[in-house]
Amino acid sequence: TDRKFKPTIEDARIAGDNAFLTECPLRLYKDGNFSSVPYLMIFMKDEMMSYCA
């Protein structure tokens, strides 16, 4: 499916040290290359209604 919001991988050659995301997030997750930090997930009843219109 085509998601409206998806990560943009930056080219480190162009962004230099300011690059935030230079590799595929799924690959980073599968390789365990991420920081383990607490997070909070919340879903609202009508959260996805904007995608249905």
Backbone hydrogen bonds, N-H to C=O, Kabsch-Sander energy under -0.5 kcal/mol:
donor,donor_aa,acceptor,acceptor_aa,energy
3,R,1,T,-0.8
6,K,4,K,-0.5
9,I,7,P,-0.6
10,E,8,T,-0.5
10,E,21,L,-3.7
12,A,10,E,-0.8
14,I,11,D,-1.3
15,A,11,D,-2.8
16,G,12,A,-1.8
18,N,15,A,-1.6
19,A,16,G,-1.4
22,T,20,F,-0.5
28,L,24,C,-2.3
29,Y,25,P,-2.3
30,K,26,L,-2.7
31,D,27,R,-2.3
32,G,29,Y,-1.1
33,N,28,L,-2.5
34,F,32,G,-1.4
37,V,35,S,-1.0
47,E,44,M,-1.4
49,M,46,D,-1.5
50,S,47,E,-0.5
51,Y,48,M,-1.3
52,C,48,M,-0.7
52,C,49,M,-0.9
53,A,49,M,-0.8
